[in-house]
Structure formats: structure tokens, C-alpha cells
Amino acid sequence: MTRAHKLFLKWLLQFSLMSFFIFFIFDQGLIIKIVSSDKSYITSFILVLFFVISMHCFYHTFIISDELNKAHIIKKSLLDENVKLRIIEGSLILTSKGEISNGIVRDYFKDLIGLKKNGATSHVQILDSYVKKTVGFYEFGWFCSDIMLKLGLIGTVIGFIIMLGSLSDITTFDVTLLQGVLTTMGSGMGVALYTTLSALVAGVMVAVQYYNLESGCEELFSVLNQISEVSIDNSL
């Protein structure tokens, strides 16, 4: 028994927990404190980037979730010997359910049925070509997660530059001057730590979302491979 949009609901649960965490630290005033203390503005950029990437993951997770629904429906329906997959006027028809909507599953089975009718015996190459089309869905997320960590390191370097640069202003051991230097050093340390913290947290949250998307893609092609190996010949 399959649950409709199980993959998307899993992402929605993850993002809801993340949103609650972000709201909690915002309510405690931590986000405003971190953003206002970061003179490099890297933390602000990381926060904006996190939400943009999350919307990218939302879009592609929904697509893969919808394709998984169709793949499971086809797999379950083809267990019945009377159910067939047909190409009629360019549309893919599952005789028990009707037309399969546009997407990866429809295109894959249209290509596969065409190959089978032309005498092909293996579906591996065509399946691999569709796998490569979806790799970009989640590899973009891994790339962005890595970029966030590197932004955090850049912020750390900038923070230390600000902190150590203030030492060059020390010419005497005047108390007033030292107070200003210590204030600047504290500001630089804040930039270093806050950018590192925000990059690590955002990077982890992005990685969790795209791990879910990657597992969904793997499940989709596992189901398509099972149908191709076991059920598709009987349905033609």
C-alpha cells in the first residue's frame, strides 16, 4: 500500500521543523543579533540563499513525489494480467486508470515500449539516461551546501582580519585606545563565529532536504527498474 506524496510530506515535515527552529531563534532575538553584528553581510546572504535553495528543493521534491505516485500506481496495476500499457495517439494509457500525465514516468515508458516493439531486450541504457536527467535535481543542493560552508570559512577569515587589523592601531598603552581596540576585536570575533555558525546550520539543513530528494530519486528509478524487469513485457 502506498501513500500519496509520501516523499513530499516527508520534506514538508522536515521543513516545518526547520521553520519552527528558525522562528524560535528569531523570537529569542538571536537572528537579529547575528545579522546586525555581521559587518561582512555573509550571514544575511546565507539566510537568503537558504530560503531560495529550499524553494528549489520544494519544487523538485514535489515533482519526484508525483512521479513516484505514478510509478507505484503502474507497478501495482500491472500485477493484474488484464491491465496493459498502451501508446495511443502519442499518449501513454494505463488501461485500468487512463492516461498517464506528462513527466519522467510517461516519457520513460513511451521510450521503453518503443524500444521493446523494435526488438530491444535491455532497458538499462535508457534508464541510465533518465537517471542522469534527475541527478542535477539534488547535486545542485549538495553544491550549494558546500558553498555555504565555504562562505562560512570566508566569514571566519574576514572576522580574524578585522580582529587582528585593530592591533595595528596600538601605538601606546592608552586605556581609551585599548577600549576601542578591544571593541573592534570583539566585533571581528563576532563576524568570524557568527558566519561560521550560520553557514554550518544552514548547510546541514540544506543537506537534510536534498538527502530526502536524492533518496526519492533512487526509489523512483528502483521502481521503474522493477517494472521494466518484471511487468512491462507482460503488458505489451
CORKA-V88779 format. One record per helix or strand of 2 or more residues. SS is the DSSP state (helix for helix, strand for strand). FROM is the first residue (numbers start at 1). LEN is the number of residues. If there is no record, write none. Layout:
<<SS | FROM | LEN> <SS | FROM | LEN>>
//
This chain:
<<helix | 6 | 22> <helix | 30 | 8> <helix | 42 | 36> <strand | 85 | 4> <strand | 91 | 4> <strand | 98 | 2> <helix | 104 | 14> <helix | 124 | 46> <helix | 175 | 61>>
//
